[in-house]
Amino acid sequence: MREPNAIDFWRGLALVTIFVNHIPGNTFERYTYSQYGISDAAELFVFLAGWSIGIATRGRDGRPEPRGRSVLRLLSRTIEVYRAQITTMALALAMIAGTALVLDNPLLLEWHNAGGFFADPIQTMVGFALLTHQLGFFNILPLYVVLLGIAPVFVLLARVSRLAALALSFGLYFASLVFDWNLPSWPGEGDWFFDPLCWQLLLVLGFVAEDWNRRSPWLRTWSVRLVPVGIAIVVTGIVLSVLEIRPDPVLVPEPRLLFTFDKTYLTPARLIHFLGMLLAFQTLYAVLAPRLGPVAGYLTGLGRNSLAVFSIGSLLSLAAQLVRFWTGGGVFVDVSVVGSGLIALGFTAWFVEWRSRKPRPSSPPA
Amino acid sequence: MALPQAAALLAASLTLAAPCLPARADPAAPAPTGATGPATVVSPPKTAVMTAPGPEGAEALDVTLSPECRVPGSKLYTLARLGAVKLALTEKRPVRVLTVGSSSAGLGASATYPVKLETALERSLPDVDVVVESRGMQGEIASGAAERLRNMVAEIEPDLVIWQVGTHDALARVDAEDFANALDETVQWIKGHEIDVVLVTPVYTASLASDAYYISLVHKVQAVAAREGVPVVQRYEAMRYLSGQGQKGEGHLLGSQFRLNDLGLRCMAEHVTRAITLSLLQADAVVTGTTKAPAAVIVPPRDAAVKATVPPPPVLIAPGD
């Protein structure tokens, strides 16, 4: 088990934010930081995933592990995430269908993109396995599967030249913005909710930043000097989102996606805002951790076990949505569902670590 | 609505409409049974719409619809002008339609709602190429989904947005006022870019028939449509009417309501098409329409609609208040 650290702490915070924001309409939604900026927890989550790849593919001394091992490690992680996506989607669809039956309420079958599965199961089952049919709120893991799948290219390239890896990543990002490249949905029309061709940039940035941060005193100096710039960007983000000021996507010049605020394509405004957040809050963990006590321990626990916590969190968010709909919502219901959800997330993290500590009969200690 | 009243109104509107209608039969009219004459669109007061489904036969069914989808006009739509679509027709270019909403997702591959919609629109607008793009949309109008819709509109640049709205906000129990404000703002935005909007109310289901919150959300969609002068397809009312038409007691494994959902999807394409076709014809044919008195619509020759150069002011037949 890792010691508490900044990465796990922020990832834990991103997980809690995603859990709360995935219960739309609930009382606590308006208190998450996503409501006060252009970017949100998804950016943080993907960036930290890249950062973690940087840590995982190197030894403790900072030397990269053998290439083949890195590729296999990423492949193994890709499979794990794919399995998590398939499992959570299947359970989510069963929860929606089951609730619709119990409440005798077909409205629920039209839950965010679930309608296609129930109306059109033959094609949609194929799309389900291909990750091209995604339920609303269940579309981060498909992004993550693709990102981990293509990560070896960037990881190996960065061993030759970090600049080349960044250039390839930026190039793909800009081309996708200019030409509207995205992976298609199927059988429904349209594209992926998170465009992997754009979002890969954050993963690569996280990966390269981890490396540079470790070995470049220049970067560390400058990132501290730039804290005021970060704060200015964060304040601008708060003003823009509170006043709901944003460009009209029909009126902006071409290429449109360079100017709009669009989550799907991680448009430049979102990227700049996220980088501003990074600059502004980079040193905050050291300040917060001693003062937060058990909260910091809780959040880093979630962050250490992010895949399990995220998967269970997705299902708990859905369960909370269904409970809110069934009961009609209200502050009492919101406190109950969010409170018990947070406890369940903590238990999930603890349980995963307990299971890994417990010797398994199939793998006796060497 | 009583029959004599409907007949009187029909007669009245015939008189009103006559001067602007060429006196010839319309070979392209979508009505398969010519003997029934003009399709009537009658809007009773809102209270009647929402609380008391009329007894069968009290009002003429719209016979241009498939038998299993037949619903009286008042249960089906309120109409308004569709300027952008009309412009596309005048310029003889393809009509680009963006259909958004929960039933628009995942159905592109088989002959369900979006595909049926395209077919139905092309059938009722012969010689017109209709291109339907359908998108599912996650999220609530009151938080985020409205913004996504704007990006979608910017990407697809449609002439018409058919927006099946309210399901997700209802599931999230979003405050009805917040929902209405966000919807109103977004409809204004779409219209502000010279794009037509047709709103579609969420599904009817017996288990929510007495849910005051849900009904208020359906009302909000109608109210926003009335305020903004855009057509609304009463999917809720249509399904409720159909659910009262002997669908009960079939002993289906999942209960009648679950079959109705499927039927609702299939009929929705027809219902939406009917509302659009009539809306296209309506502004040129009807010279009056108030929120108090129900009005009737006559289907004129399609040419008449296309050739109109100076469209009359927007006419809205909304449920009376």
Interface residues (C-beta under 8 A of the other chain):
Chain A: P24 G25 E29 A100 L101 L103 D104 N105 P106 L107 L108 L109 E110 W111 H112 N113 G115 G116 F117 A119 D120 I122 Q123 T124 G127 H133 G136 F137 N139 D180 S185 W186 P187 G188 E189 G190 F193 R246 D248 P249 V250 V252 R256 T260 F261 D262 K263 T264 Q321 R324 F325 G328 G329
Chain B: S102 S103 S104 A105 G106 L107 G108 A109 S110 T112 P114 E133 S134 R135 G136 Q138 G139 E140 A142 S143 E147 R148 R150 N151 V153 A154 E155 T167 H168 D169 A170 L171 A172 R173 V174 W189 H193 P202 V203 T205 A206 S207 L208 Y213 L254 G255 Q257 F258 L260 N261 D262 L265
